[in-house]
Structures are given as C-alpha cells and as structure tokens.
Amino acid sequence: MANTQGPEGNYDPAGSTQMFRAFVDETPQGGRQQQAAAPAGPRIGLIVGVVVAVLVVAAVVYLAMM
C-alpha cells in the first residue's frame, strides 16, 4: 500500500486521490475529450411507460363514467 498525501497534506491511506486524478486526467486517443451520445434505449422506455400510464388512467376514467 502506498502512503500518499492529499492536496492539503491530509493522509490518504488508499491513495484514492492519485487514482481519481489519473482517472480524470485521462483523455481519449484523439487528444480531445468527446461527449458520448445518449443511448436511445432508456429514453424509449420512458416514453412507452408514460404512454401506458396515460392509457391506463384514460381507461379508468372511461370505466368510471359508464
């Protein structure tokens, strides 16, 4: 285990500050950080869930009015 010092001189027994900095400082091979496109899966699931919820509420209201 490495005994490292944090930025303020605080004892960091796990060396997690150094590992975090190494993770944050990594850049893609192109040299520029690129933002990944959001996956469509979760968004489609959310839309389908909202549509189903609206249909269920509409069916309950329709049945209550009969």
PyMOL Python script that loads the backbone (N, CA, C, O; Angstrom):
from pymol import cmd

cmd.read_pdbstr("""\
ATOM      1  N   MET A   1       0.844  -1.190   0.000  1.00  0.00           N
ATOM      2  CA  MET A   1       0.000   0.000   0.000  1.00  0.00           C
ATOM      3  C   MET A   1       0.882   1.244   0.000  1.00  0.00           C
ATOM      4  O   MET A   1       1.913   1.305   0.670  1.00  0.00           O
ATOM      5  N   ALA A   2       0.454   2.200  -0.751  1.00  0.00           N
ATOM      6  CA  ALA A   2       1.222   3.439  -0.831  1.00  0.00           C
ATOM      7  C   ALA A   2       0.656   4.438   0.167  1.00  0.00           C
ATOM      8  O   ALA A   2      -0.556   4.641   0.247  1.00  0.00           O
ATOM      9  N   ASN A   3       1.531   5.040   0.908  1.00  0.00           N
ATOM     10  CA  ASN A   3       1.131   6.103   1.818  1.00  0.00           C
ATOM     11  C   ASN A   3       1.311   7.407   1.079  1.00  0.00           C
ATOM     12  O   ASN A   3       2.438   7.828   0.819  1.00  0.00           O
ATOM     13  N   THR A   4       0.200   8.057   0.735  1.00  0.00           N
ATOM     14  CA  THR A   4       0.275   9.285  -0.048  1.00  0.00           C
ATOM     15  C   THR A   4      -0.326  10.431   0.734  1.00  0.00           C
ATOM     16  O   THR A   4      -1.063  10.231   1.700  1.00  0.00           O
ATOM     17  N   GLN A   5      -0.006  11.613   0.308  1.00  0.00           N
ATOM     18  CA  GLN A   5      -0.535  12.822   0.923  1.00  0.00           C
ATOM     19  C   GLN A   5      -1.568  13.426  -0.018  1.00  0.00           C
ATOM     20  O   GLN A   5      -1.365  13.453  -1.232  1.00  0.00           O
ATOM     21  N   GLY A   6      -2.673  13.909   0.535  1.00  0.00           N
ATOM     22  CA  GLY A   6      -3.698  14.579  -0.253  1.00  0.00           C
ATOM     23  C   GLY A   6      -3.232  15.977  -0.614  1.00  0.00           C
ATOM     24  O   GLY A   6      -2.125  16.372  -0.249  1.00  0.00           O
ATOM     25  N   PRO A   7      -4.062  16.735  -1.327  1.00  0.00           N
ATOM     26  CA  PRO A   7      -3.666  18.077  -1.754  1.00  0.00           C
ATOM     27  C   PRO A   7      -3.424  19.030  -0.594  1.00  0.00           C
ATOM     28  O   PRO A   7      -2.615  19.950  -0.717  1.00  0.00           O
ATOM     29  N   GLU A   8      -4.107  18.832   0.534  1.00  0.00           N
ATOM     30  CA  GLU A   8      -3.909  19.711   1.693  1.00  0.00           C
ATOM     31  C   GLU A   8      -2.949  19.101   2.698  1.00  0.00           C
ATOM     32  O   GLU A   8      -2.816  19.613   3.810  1.00  0.00           O
ATOM     33  N   GLY A   9      -2.279  18.021   2.332  1.00  0.00           N
ATOM     34  CA  GLY A   9      -1.357  17.378   3.250  1.00  0.00           C
ATOM     35  C   GLY A   9      -2.037  16.368   4.138  1.00  0.00           C
ATOM     36  O   GLY A   9      -1.405  15.848   5.058  1.00  0.00           O
ATOM     37  N   ASN A  10      -3.314  16.065   3.900  1.00  0.00           N
ATOM     38  CA  ASN A  10      -4.027  15.074   4.698  1.00  0.00           C
ATOM     39  C   ASN A  10      -3.584  13.682   4.282  1.00  0.00           C
ATOM     40  O   ASN A  10      -3.288  13.442   3.111  1.00  0.00           O
ATOM     41  N   TYR A  11      -3.537  12.772   5.234  1.00  0.00           N
ATOM     42  CA  TYR A  11      -3.122  11.395   4.980  1.00  0.00           C
ATOM     43  C   TYR A  11      -4.191  10.666   4.164  1.00  0.00           C
ATOM     44  O   TYR A  11      -5.368  10.695   4.525  1.00  0.00           O
ATOM     45  N   ASP A  12      -3.800  10.025   3.088  1.00  0.00           N
ATOM     46  CA  ASP A  12      -4.709   9.289   2.209  1.00  0.00           C
ATOM     47  C   ASP A  12      -4.197   7.858   2.112  1.00  0.00           C
ATOM     48  O   ASP A  12      -3.397   7.557   1.226  1.00  0.00           O
ATOM     49  N   PRO A  13      -4.643   6.951   3.013  1.00  0.00           N
ATOM     50  CA  PRO A  13      -4.054   5.619   3.080  1.00  0.00           C
ATOM     51  C   PRO A  13      -4.268   4.786   1.821  1.00  0.00           C
ATOM     52  O   PRO A  13      -3.430   3.940   1.509  1.00  0.00           O
ATOM     53  N   ALA A  14      -5.359   4.995   1.089  1.00  0.00           N
ATOM     54  CA  ALA A  14      -5.633   4.183  -0.088  1.00  0.00           C
ATOM     55  C   ALA A  14      -5.039   4.777  -1.353  1.00  0.00           C
ATOM     56  O   ALA A  14      -5.022   4.114  -2.391  1.00  0.00           O
ATOM     57  N   GLY A  15      -4.554   6.001  -1.293  1.00  0.00           N
ATOM     58  CA  GLY A  15      -4.045   6.653  -2.487  1.00  0.00           C
ATOM     59  C   GLY A  15      -5.163   6.991  -3.458  1.00  0.00           C
ATOM     60  O   GLY A  15      -4.911   7.135  -4.654  1.00  0.00           O
ATOM     61  N   SER A  16      -6.395   7.122  -2.973  1.00  0.00           N
ATOM     62  CA  SER A  16      -7.530   7.320  -3.866  1.00  0.00           C
ATOM     63  C   SER A  16      -7.480   8.669  -4.573  1.00  0.00           C
ATOM     64  O   SER A  16      -8.014   8.805  -5.674  1.00  0.00           O
ATOM     65  N   THR A  17      -6.852   9.662  -3.964  1.00  0.00           N
ATOM     66  CA  THR A  17      -6.746  10.959  -4.615  1.00  0.00           C
ATOM     67  C   THR A  17      -5.927  10.847  -5.887  1.00  0.00           C
ATOM     68  O   THR A  17      -6.301  11.400  -6.922  1.00  0.00           O
ATOM     69  N   GLN A  18      -4.812  10.133  -5.814  1.00  0.00           N
ATOM     70  CA  GLN A  18      -3.984   9.961  -7.005  1.00  0.00           C
ATOM     71  C   GLN A  18      -4.719   9.158  -8.062  1.00  0.00           C
ATOM     72  O   GLN A  18      -4.638   9.480  -9.247  1.00  0.00           O
ATOM     73  N   MET A  19      -5.440   8.114  -7.651  1.00  0.00           N
ATOM     74  CA  MET A  19      -6.169   7.302  -8.621  1.00  0.00           C
ATOM     75  C   MET A  19      -7.277   8.119  -9.277  1.00  0.00           C
ATOM     76  O   MET A  19      -7.516   7.989 -10.477  1.00  0.00           O
ATOM     77  N   PHE A  20      -7.962   8.969  -8.491  1.00  0.00           N
ATOM     78  CA  PHE A  20      -9.025   9.801  -9.048  1.00  0.00           C
ATOM     79  C   PHE A  20      -8.451  10.800 -10.041  1.00  0.00           C
ATOM     80  O   PHE A  20      -9.012  10.996 -11.119  1.00  0.00           O
ATOM     81  N   ARG A  21      -7.352  11.426  -9.689  1.00  0.00           N
ATOM     82  CA  ARG A  21      -6.737  12.388 -10.602  1.00  0.00           C
ATOM     83  C   ARG A  21      -6.290  11.716 -11.893  1.00  0.00           C
ATOM     84  O   ARG A  21      -6.442  12.289 -12.972  1.00  0.00           O
ATOM     85  N   ALA A  22      -5.744  10.517 -11.797  1.00  0.00           N
ATOM     86  CA  ALA A  22      -5.331   9.798 -13.001  1.00  0.00           C
ATOM     87  C   ALA A  22      -6.544   9.480 -13.868  1.00  0.00           C
ATOM     88  O   ALA A  22      -6.464   9.551 -15.094  1.00  0.00           O
ATOM     89  N   PHE A  23      -7.664   9.133 -13.244  1.00  0.00           N
ATOM     90  CA  PHE A  23      -8.885   8.835 -13.993  1.00  0.00           C
ATOM     91  C   PHE A  23      -9.419  10.089 -14.678  1.00  0.00           C
ATOM     92  O   PHE A  23      -9.805  10.038 -15.846  1.00  0.00           O
ATOM     93  N   VAL A  24      -9.445  11.206 -13.972  1.00  0.00           N
ATOM     94  CA  VAL A  24      -9.992  12.445 -14.522  1.00  0.00           C
ATOM     95  C   VAL A  24      -9.093  12.996 -15.620  1.00  0.00           C
ATOM     96  O   VAL A  24      -9.584  13.560 -16.598  1.00  0.00           O
ATOM     97  N   ASP A  25      -7.795  12.840 -15.468  1.00  0.00           N
ATOM     98  CA  ASP A  25      -6.858  13.407 -16.431  1.00  0.00           C
ATOM     99  C   ASP A  25      -6.736  12.599 -17.713  1.00  0.00           C
ATOM    100  O   ASP A  25      -6.120  13.060 -18.673  1.00  0.00           O
ATOM    101  N   GLU A  26      -7.316  11.392 -17.747  1.00  0.00           N
ATOM    102  CA  GLU A  26      -7.237  10.584 -18.960  1.00  0.00           C
ATOM    103  C   GLU A  26      -7.991  11.265 -20.088  1.00  0.00           C
ATOM    104  O   GLU A  26      -9.063  11.832 -19.876  1.00  0.00           O
ATOM    105  N   THR A  27      -7.426  11.207 -21.292  1.00  0.00           N
ATOM    106  CA  THR A  27      -8.088  11.747 -22.470  1.00  0.00           C
ATOM    107  C   THR A  27      -8.146  10.661 -23.523  1.00  0.00           C
ATOM    108  O   THR A  27      -7.291   9.776 -23.538  1.00  0.00           O
ATOM    109  N   PRO A  28      -9.130  10.705 -24.402  1.00  0.00           N
ATOM    110  CA  PRO A  28      -9.175   9.725 -25.485  1.00  0.00           C
ATOM    111  C   PRO A  28      -7.949   9.844 -26.379  1.00  0.00           C
ATOM    112  O   PRO A  28      -7.227  10.839 -26.312  1.00  0.00           O
ATOM    113  N   GLN A  29      -7.709   8.844 -27.210  1.00  0.00           N
ATOM    114  CA  GLN A  29      -6.502   8.828 -28.033  1.00  0.00           C
ATOM    115  C   GLN A  29      -6.465   9.983 -29.019  1.00  0.00           C
ATOM    116  O   GLN A  29      -5.389  10.370 -29.474  1.00  0.00           O
ATOM    117  N   GLY A  30      -7.610  10.535 -29.354  1.00  0.00           N
ATOM    118  CA  GLY A  30      -7.645  11.666 -30.275  1.00  0.00           C
ATOM    119  C   GLY A  30      -7.086  12.933 -29.647  1.00  0.00           C
ATOM    120  O   GLY A  30      -6.834  13.908 -30.355  1.00  0.00           O
ATOM    121  N   GLY A  31      -6.887  12.939 -28.340  1.00  0.00           N
ATOM    122  CA  GLY A  31      -6.348  14.116 -27.666  1.00  0.00           C
ATOM    123  C   GLY A  31      -7.427  15.066 -27.181  1.00  0.00           C
ATOM    124  O   GLY A  31      -7.155  15.947 -26.365  1.00  0.00           O
ATOM    125  N   ARG A  32      -8.626  14.902 -27.662  1.00  0.00           N
ATOM    126  CA  ARG A  32      -9.745  15.745 -27.235  1.00  0.00           C
ATOM    127  C   ARG A  32     -10.800  14.883 -26.595  1.00  0.00           C
ATOM    128  O   ARG A  32     -11.040  13.759 -27.036  1.00  0.00           O
ATOM    129  N   GLN A  33     -11.432  15.395 -25.561  1.00  0.00           N
ATOM    130  CA  GLN A  33     -12.499  14.644 -24.919  1.00  0.00           C
ATOM    131  C   GLN A  33     -13.761  14.808 -25.745  1.00  0.00           C
ATOM    132  O   GLN A  33     -14.131  15.920 -26.122  1.00  0.00           O
ATOM    133  N   GLN A  34     -14.421  13.683 -26.024  1.00  0.00           N
ATOM    134  CA  GLN A  34     -15.641  13.712 -26.809  1.00  0.00           C
ATOM    135  C   GLN A  34     -16.791  13.256 -25.927  1.00  0.00           C
ATOM    136  O   GLN A  34     -16.648  12.337 -25.121  1.00  0.00           O
ATOM    137  N   GLN A  35     -17.929  13.909 -26.090  1.00  0.00           N
ATOM    138  CA  GLN A  35     -19.096  13.547 -25.305  1.00  0.00           C
ATOM    139  C   GLN A  35     -19.850  12.446 -26.042  1.00  0.00           C
ATOM    140  O   GLN A  35     -20.187  12.590 -27.217  1.00  0.00           O
ATOM    141  N   ALA A  36     -20.108  11.357 -25.349  1.00  0.00           N
ATOM    142  CA  ALA A  36     -20.800  10.227 -25.962  1.00  0.00           C
ATOM    143  C   ALA A  36     -22.273  10.573 -26.140  1.00  0.00           C
ATOM    144  O   ALA A  36     -22.861  11.280 -25.322  1.00  0.00           O
ATOM    145  N   ALA A  37     -22.856  10.068 -27.215  1.00  0.00           N
ATOM    146  CA  ALA A  37     -24.277  10.274 -27.456  1.00  0.00           C
ATOM    147  C   ALA A  37     -25.079   9.465 -26.452  1.00  0.00           C
ATOM    148  O   ALA A  37     -24.687   8.360 -26.077  1.00  0.00           O
ATOM    149  N   ALA A  38     -26.193  10.014 -26.023  1.00  0.00           N
ATOM    150  CA  ALA A  38     -27.045   9.321 -25.052  1.00  0.00           C
ATOM    151  C   ALA A  38     -27.681   8.115 -25.727  1.00  0.00           C
ATOM    152  O   ALA A  38     -28.147   8.216 -26.862  1.00  0.00           O
ATOM    153  N   PRO A  39     -27.703   6.974 -25.043  1.00  0.00           N
ATOM    154  CA  PRO A  39     -28.338   5.797 -25.638  1.00  0.00           C
ATOM    155  C   PRO A  39     -29.848   5.999 -25.766  1.00  0.00           C
ATOM    156  O   PRO A  39     -30.472   6.628 -24.911  1.00  0.00           O
ATOM    157  N   ALA A  40     -30.422   5.468 -26.827  1.00  0.00           N
ATOM    158  CA  ALA A  40     -31.851   5.662 -27.090  1.00  0.00           C
ATOM    159  C   ALA A  40     -32.707   4.721 -26.251  1.00  0.00           C
ATOM    160  O   ALA A  40     -33.893   4.993 -26.065  1.00  0.00           O
ATOM    161  N   GLY A  41     -32.152   3.630 -25.740  1.00  0.00           N
ATOM    162  CA  GLY A  41     -32.926   2.639 -25.005  1.00  0.00           C
ATOM    163  C   GLY A  41     -33.689   3.187 -23.818  1.00  0.00           C
ATOM    164  O   GLY A  41     -34.908   3.021 -23.761  1.00  0.00           O
ATOM    165  N   PRO A  42     -33.034   3.830 -22.869  1.00  0.00           N
ATOM    166  CA  PRO A  42     -33.761   4.345 -21.695  1.00  0.00           C
ATOM    167  C   PRO A  42     -34.809   5.397 -22.061  1.00  0.00           C
ATOM    168  O   PRO A  42     -35.867   5.454 -21.435  1.00  0.00           O
ATOM    169  N   ARG A  43     -34.532   6.217 -23.053  1.00  0.00           N
ATOM    170  CA  ARG A  43     -35.482   7.263 -23.441  1.00  0.00           C
ATOM    171  C   ARG A  43     -36.739   6.640 -24.039  1.00  0.00           C
ATOM    172  O   ARG A  43     -37.849   7.085 -23.747  1.00  0.00           O
ATOM    173  N   ILE A  44     -36.574   5.619 -24.870  1.00  0.00           N
ATOM    174  CA  ILE A  44     -37.729   4.953 -25.470  1.00  0.00           C
ATOM    175  C   ILE A  44     -38.555   4.267 -24.389  1.00  0.00           C
ATOM    176  O   ILE A  44     -39.785   4.312 -24.422  1.00  0.00           O
ATOM    177  N   GLY A  45     -37.884   3.636 -23.435  1.00  0.00           N
ATOM    178  CA  GLY A  45     -38.597   3.000 -22.334  1.00  0.00           C
ATOM    179  C   GLY A  45     -39.414   3.987 -21.528  1.00  0.00           C
ATOM    180  O   GLY A  45     -40.531   3.680 -21.111  1.00  0.00           O
ATOM    181  N   LEU A  46     -38.865   5.171 -21.304  1.00  0.00           N
ATOM    182  CA  LEU A  46     -39.577   6.208 -20.555  1.00  0.00           C
ATOM    183  C   LEU A  46     -40.810   6.666 -21.318  1.00  0.00           C
ATOM    184  O   LEU A  46     -41.878   6.832 -20.729  1.00  0.00           O
ATOM    185  N   ILE A  47     -40.672   6.873 -22.621  1.00  0.00           N
ATOM    186  CA  ILE A  47     -41.801   7.319 -23.432  1.00  0.00           C
ATOM    187  C   ILE A  47     -42.902   6.263 -23.435  1.00  0.00           C
ATOM    188  O   ILE A  47     -44.079   6.590 -23.280  1.00  0.00           O
ATOM    189  N   VAL A  48     -42.525   5.000 -23.611  1.00  0.00           N
ATOM    190  CA  VAL A  48     -43.513   3.917 -23.613  1.00  0.00           C
ATOM    191  C   VAL A  48     -44.210   3.846 -22.253  1.00  0.00           C
ATOM    192  O   VAL A  48     -45.424   3.650 -22.191  1.00  0.00           O
ATOM    193  N   GLY A  49     -43.456   4.002 -21.170  1.00  0.00           N
ATOM    194  CA  GLY A  49     -44.043   3.970 -19.833  1.00  0.00           C
ATOM    195  C   GLY A  49     -45.053   5.086 -19.618  1.00  0.00           C
ATOM    196  O   GLY A  49     -46.106   4.862 -19.020  1.00  0.00           O
ATOM    197  N   VAL A  50     -44.749   6.275 -20.095  1.00  0.00           N
ATOM    198  CA  VAL A  50     -45.667   7.409 -19.945  1.00  0.00           C
ATOM    199  C   VAL A  50     -46.930   7.170 -20.767  1.00  0.00           C
ATOM    200  O   VAL A  50     -48.035   7.439 -20.296  1.00  0.00           O
ATOM    201  N   VAL A  51     -46.775   6.666 -21.990  1.00  0.00           N
ATOM    202  CA  VAL A  51     -47.942   6.397 -22.835  1.00  0.00           C
ATOM    203  C   VAL A  51     -48.834   5.343 -22.186  1.00  0.00           C
ATOM    204  O   VAL A  51     -50.056   5.492 -22.168  1.00  0.00           O
ATOM    205  N   VAL A  52     -48.233   4.279 -21.655  1.00  0.00           N
ATOM    206  CA  VAL A  52     -49.013   3.234 -20.989  1.00  0.00           C
ATOM    207  C   VAL A  52     -49.733   3.807 -19.767  1.00  0.00           C
ATOM    208  O   VAL A  52     -50.897   3.481 -19.533  1.00  0.00           O
ATOM    209  N   ALA A  53     -49.075   4.635 -19.003  1.00  0.00           N
ATOM    210  CA  ALA A  53     -49.706   5.228 -17.818  1.00  0.00           C
ATOM    211  C   ALA A  53     -50.890   6.099 -18.212  1.00  0.00           C
ATOM    212  O   ALA A  53     -51.931   6.060 -17.557  1.00  0.00           O
ATOM    213  N   VAL A  54     -50.743   6.886 -19.276  1.00  0.00           N
ATOM    214  CA  VAL A  54     -51.850   7.739 -19.732  1.00  0.00           C
ATOM    215  C   VAL A  54     -53.018   6.876 -20.202  1.00  0.00           C
ATOM    216  O   VAL A  54     -54.173   7.189 -19.912  1.00  0.00           O
ATOM    217  N   LEU A  55     -52.731   5.797 -20.922  1.00  0.00           N
ATOM    218  CA  LEU A  55     -53.799   4.912 -21.390  1.00  0.00           C
ATOM    219  C   LEU A  55     -54.525   4.247 -20.222  1.00  0.00           C
ATOM    220  O   LEU A  55     -55.746   4.098 -20.260  1.00  0.00           O
ATOM    221  N   VAL A  56     -53.792   3.847 -19.191  1.00  0.00           N
ATOM    222  CA  VAL A  56     -54.414   3.228 -18.020  1.00  0.00           C
ATOM    223  C   VAL A  56     -55.315   4.228 -17.309  1.00  0.00           C
ATOM    224  O   VAL A  56     -56.434   3.888 -16.922  1.00  0.00           O
ATOM    225  N   VAL A  57     -54.845   5.442 -17.135  1.00  0.00           N
ATOM    226  CA  VAL A  57     -55.663   6.470 -16.475  1.00  0.00           C
ATOM    227  C   VAL A  57     -56.899   6.770 -17.314  1.00  0.00           C
ATOM    228  O   VAL A  57     -57.990   6.925 -16.766  1.00  0.00           O
ATOM    229  N   ALA A  58     -56.748   6.856 -18.633  1.00  0.00           N
ATOM    230  CA  ALA A  58     -57.895   7.120 -19.507  1.00  0.00           C
ATOM    231  C   ALA A  58     -58.905   5.978 -19.428  1.00  0.00           C
ATOM    232  O   ALA A  58     -60.111   6.227 -19.425  1.00  0.00           O
ATOM    233  N   ALA A  59     -58.437   4.728 -19.364  1.00  0.00           N
ATOM    234  CA  ALA A  59     -59.343   3.583 -19.265  1.00  0.00           C
ATOM    235  C   ALA A  59     -60.093   3.599 -17.936  1.00  0.00           C
ATOM    236  O   ALA A  59     -61.288   3.306 -17.901  1.00  0.00           O
ATOM    237  N   VAL A  60     -59.417   3.934 -16.854  1.00  0.00           N
ATOM    238  CA  VAL A  60     -60.069   4.006 -15.546  1.00  0.00           C
ATOM    239  C   VAL A  60     -61.131   5.092 -15.540  1.00  0.00           C
ATOM    240  O   VAL A  60     -62.228   4.881 -15.023  1.00  0.00           O
ATOM    241  N   VAL A  61     -60.820   6.255 -16.109  1.00  0.00           N
ATOM    242  CA  VAL A  61     -61.789   7.347 -16.152  1.00  0.00           C
ATOM    243  C   VAL A  61     -62.984   6.947 -17.035  1.00  0.00           C
ATOM    244  O   VAL A  61     -64.132   7.232 -16.695  1.00  0.00           O
ATOM    245  N   TYR A  62     -62.711   6.296 -18.154  1.00  0.00           N
ATOM    246  CA  TYR A  62     -63.801   5.859 -19.048  1.00  0.00           C
ATOM    247  C   TYR A  62     -64.737   4.867 -18.343  1.00  0.00           C
ATOM    248  O   TYR A  62     -65.961   4.977 -18.421  1.00  0.00           O
ATOM    249  N   LEU A  63     -64.123   3.898 -17.653  1.00  0.00           N
ATOM    250  CA  LEU A  63     -64.929   2.908 -16.935  1.00  0.00           C
ATOM    251  C   LEU A  63     -65.709   3.542 -15.766  1.00  0.00           C
ATOM    252  O   LEU A  63     -66.815   3.103 -15.452  1.00  0.00           O
ATOM    253  N   ALA A  64     -65.150   4.539 -15.145  1.00  0.00           N
ATOM    254  CA  ALA A  64     -65.832   5.206 -14.036  1.00  0.00           C
ATOM    255  C   ALA A  64     -67.021   6.028 -14.524  1.00  0.00           C
ATOM    256  O   ALA A  64     -67.989   6.213 -13.787  1.00  0.00           O
ATOM    257  N   MET A  65     -66.957   6.511 -15.732  1.00  0.00           N
ATOM    258  CA  MET A  65     -68.029   7.355 -16.280  1.00  0.00           C
ATOM    259  C   MET A  65     -69.189   6.532 -16.818  1.00  0.00           C
ATOM    260  O   MET A  65     -70.279   7.069 -17.016  1.00  0.00           O
ATOM    261  N   MET A  66     -68.983   5.239 -17.059  1.00  0.00           N
ATOM    262  CA  MET A  66     -70.048   4.406 -17.637  1.00  0.00           C
ATOM    263  C   MET A  66     -71.143   4.155 -16.646  1.00  0.00           C
ATOM    264  O   MET A  66     -72.118   3.473 -16.963  1.00  0.00           O
TER     265      MET A  66
END
""", "prot")
cmd.dss("prot")
cmd.show_as("cartoon", "prot")
cmd.util.cbc("prot")
cmd.orient("prot")
